[in-house]
Amino acid sequence: MKRSQHELPMGADLFGELQLSEPNSKKSLCSYLPGLVFVGVAALAALWLSEHYGAPSIFIGLMIGLSLNFVNSDKRLSAGLDFSSQTLLRLGIVLIGTQITFYQIAALGLIPFVSLIGIMTVVILTALLTAKLLKQNIFFGLLAGGATAICGASAALAIWSIVGQRRVDQSRFTIVLIGTTLASAFAMTFYPLIAGTLGFDDRQAGYLVGASIHDVAQAIGGGYSFSDQAGEVATIVKLSRVALLAPVLILITISVKYADRSERDVAVTKFNWQQGVPWFVVGFIILVAANTFYPIPDQLSNIADKVARILLLLAVIAAAVKSNMAGLLSQGWRYFGPIIAATLMSFALSLLVANFL
């Protein structure tokens, strides 16, 4: 007997598809236009405000989306909002691969790279433990920890596209976006000052900033605010964290698949890679490999970077518009606990490692 969407086990929502308004219905191109135009106009406003006032476009887009949350009741926008928060998000993640090469990771050095993996692992575990202590959803802890450990909003979007709304609703997802964005802005301002106060050299300061600040642009900006050399080190360290997004997403995919197997699948012991690995993760890895062995021209790489940022901005705005504001306000400050704990742990461990470089 065919079961409805709401009767399906959570394992069926491996990539978050059940959050779409009408996943099984055929839509015409025109049905996507109202939502896409709406999100596009909001994105232009966010970019203009970011350019004139200096705040991150992702954060401004998030605030605009939340302020326009009331339009989510208009079903004419549903198809475009779903497309923006799902398909455009994944395309943006794929394009991030054009900014990374395996050579950049190798340039970091073995000990700093292994230390970086250790920091990221402990940060994610810290968020998971904090979520458990605060009696929160373990997947919320995973989302908060992954976003903090890897690359802020971009990682949050990628992880959430795998975890799905059935495990972490949009209110708590929005909390992760707000928390990591605010933490990055704070860190970009104060971490370089702390590095200077402690007498760190360029390599130490660059590692501290690159290993602990969540957002890519703010990590790089924080490094260059210390010195050009520190900025170069921060860029390498931060891009190494971004490169680790792919294996983390694969591990999360496997974890989610096994955690939510239905009873009829209990006997299955092998992971189906063809069905289990998201296509956007594969695309990300392919572009990183291609850029490593056949470097993408700078002009094309810059275009891809801008397109990726715009796509992620559109996805953030769409997700914010679709959020349940009443649910968000009812969550309370304790839902920021995993983000705060993970952020503090990330800084403490990065500071410790930087002292020995």
Buried (B, 14 or more C-beta within 10 A) or exposed (E): EEEEBEEEBBBBBBBBBBBBBEEEEEBEEEBBBBBBEBBBEBBEBBBEBBEEEEBBBBBBBBBBBBEBBEBBEEEEBBBBBBBBBBBBBBBBBBBBBBBBBBEBBEBBEEEBBEBBBEBBBBBBBBBBBBBEEBEBBBBBBBBBBBBBBBBBBBBBBBBBBBBBBBBBBBBBBBBBBBBBBBBBBEBBEEBBEBBBEEEBBBBBBBBBBBBBBBBBBBBBBBBBBBBEBBBBBBBBBBBBBBBBBBEBBBEBBBBBBBEBBEEEEEEEEEBEEEEBBBEBBBBBBEBBBBBBEEEBEEEEBEBBBEBBBBBBBBBBBBBBBBBBBEEBEEBEEEBBBBBBBBBBBBBBBBBEBBEEB
